[in-house]
């Protein structure tokens, strides 16, 4: 009986150690990528969303895979900041062009975000890939996920996708659609800043015919 009890405890502990990182990894999701129209193709960067309170953001990091050359690993590790659920985070290659284009400052700056619309992006937790945009082993030029001088944005209620890119979980501006203006608001297709919803919106169904008829009768009295 003691042996069985000990086995159950060890099993529960092992399950906790396995599931805890998985639960933690689901707390940060990559929601957007952009390749801007300003001089030098700026601003360049990504948007992420915290889907739960994160006490220590330094568990997470990002990296880019350029021109189909495969992973470069975790190139930028976040500082030990705390963020609340629903917070959007912006990581850009530089601060000045990001501010000029979007009208606010990025949260973090990293050279790892010197990306084009044909490059892939990885998100890490504890050194493991927990989310990805694009195929890290494929140059995205001409691929369905190519967004040169444009943007890619995650579909509501999806992600994170682990180490496998899921094209159906993204929608796109199209190539050259961040052109036409010098700010996000004046471009042909503005980047949808901070619009991702982790829980897919529940559709509002119209009232039944009986309810509508009853309401109409009530208003006519």
N, C-alpha and C positions, 0 to 999 in steps of 0.2 A: 504493500500500500504506500509506504514511504517513497519507494522507487517510482511508482506511478505519479505520486504528487510532485516529486522533483522533476520528472519528465514534463509534466504539464506546465510547471513554472518556467522551465527552460524553453519550452515551445512557445509560450506566450511572450517571453522576452525576445526570442528570435523574431517572432511576428511583428513585435513593436519596432524592432530595429530595422526591419525590412520596410514596413509601411510608413514609418515616420518620415524618412527622406522623401518618399513618394508624395506624401501629403504636403510636406514643405515645398516641394518642387512645383506643385500646382498653384502656388501663391503668386507667381509672376508670369505673365504671358506677353509675348510679342504681338503687338496689335497693328503696327504700321511701319512702313519704310518709305523714305522720300529721297528723290534726286532732283535738286532744285535747279532753277533757270538762271540764277544770277551768275556773274562772272566767275569762271572756274567751275561751273556746275554746282554752285552752292545755293542753299545749304544742303548738306547731306546728313542723314541720321535716321533714327528710329524712335518709335513710340512704344512704350510698354505700359501695362496696367497691373497694379497689385489687386489680386482678387480676394485677398484676406489681409489682415494686419500682419506686417512683417517687422519683427523686433530688431533684426540684424540683417541689413541688406547686403552685407559683405559676404553672405553665403552665395550670392549670385554674381554673374559676370556675363559678358558678351564677347563675341568675336565675329569677324567677317571672313568669308571664303571668296577670294577674288578670282574672277576669270576662270572658274571651274577648276582651280588648283587644289581643291580639297581643303580640309579644315586647317586653320592656323591656331586652333585651340582658343583658350580663354585669354583674350588680349587686353580686356579691361575688366577689373573687378571693382564693384561698387564699394564705397566706403561704408562703415558700420552705422548707417543711418537707419532710423525707424520710419516706416511709412504706414499709413492707414489704408484699409480696404477701399478700393475705388480710386486711389491716387494714380494719375498718369505721370509717367516719367519720360523725359526726353533726353536722348544722348545724341550729340551732334559732333561733327568734325571740328567746328569752330563756333564761337559764341556770337561774333559780330554779325555774320551773315544770317544766322538763325534769327537773331533779334530783329534785324532789318526786314526779314521776310515774314515772320510770324507775329511780330509785335511783342514778344516776351522772350525771356532768356531761357536757354536750355538748362536742365538740371545738372547735366554732366557733359564734359567735353573729352573726347578721345580720338586719337588718330585712327583707331580701328574703324571709325565711321567714315573714312574716306572711301566711300562705296559708290558704285554706279548702279543703274537700274538693272544691270545684268549680273549682279553679285548676290551671293547668299549670306545669310546671317544666322548665327547660332546663339542661343541663350543657355547658360550653364547654371547648375546648382550643385554645390559640393564637388565641382570638377566634372560632372556628367551633363550631357546635353539633355535639356528638358523641352526645348522648343526650337523650331527652325523655320526659316523662310528660304525657299529656293533649294535647288539641288547643289550641294557643295562641290560636287564633282563635274558640274556642267556649266559652261559659259552660257549665261542666260540670254545672250543676244538672239532675238528671233523666237525665243521660247514663250510659251503662254504666260509666264510670270515676268517677262521683260517689262520694265517700266522706266525706260530711259527718259530723263527729264519729266518724270511723272511720279506716281505713287502707287503703293499697294496697301490694302487695308483688310484687316481680319473681319470675317463674318461674325455677327453677334452669336454668342452662345457656343463658340468653338474655342479649342485650345486649352492648354498647351498641347502640342502634337508630338512631343518626344523628339526623336532624332529623324523622323520620317516626314518629309514635306507633303502636306495635303493641299493640293491646288484648289480643291473645291471649297476650302475654308477661307479663301481670299477673293477679293474683287479689286479691280484695277482702274486707274484713270485712263490708261492707254499711253502710248509713247508720245512724248512732246506735249502732254496736256497740262503741265505746270508752266507753260509758256503763255504769253499774252499779257503779262503784267509783271510788276516788280515786287508785289506782295501776294501772300496766299489768297487774299480776298479778291484780287483783281485778275487772277489767272483763269485760264479756260476752264479748268476743273480743280477747284480748291481742295487741298488735303483736308479730310474730315476730322479735324483736330478733336480728340477726346470724346468721340461719339460711340466707341465700342461699349457694348453691354455684355457682361460676363454671363448673365442669365438671359437667354433669348426672350425677347418681349412676348407676352401672351397676347394673341390676337383678340380684339374686342369684337364679339359677335353681335350682330343686330338683334333686337328683340324679336320674339316670335310674332307671327301675324296676329295671334290671339291677344298678346299683350298690347301690340300697337293698336288693334281695334278697340280694346277696352279703354286705353288711354284716350283715344279719339272720342269715344262715347262720353268719357268723364269730362272732357273739356267742352263738349257741346252742351252740357246741362246748364 
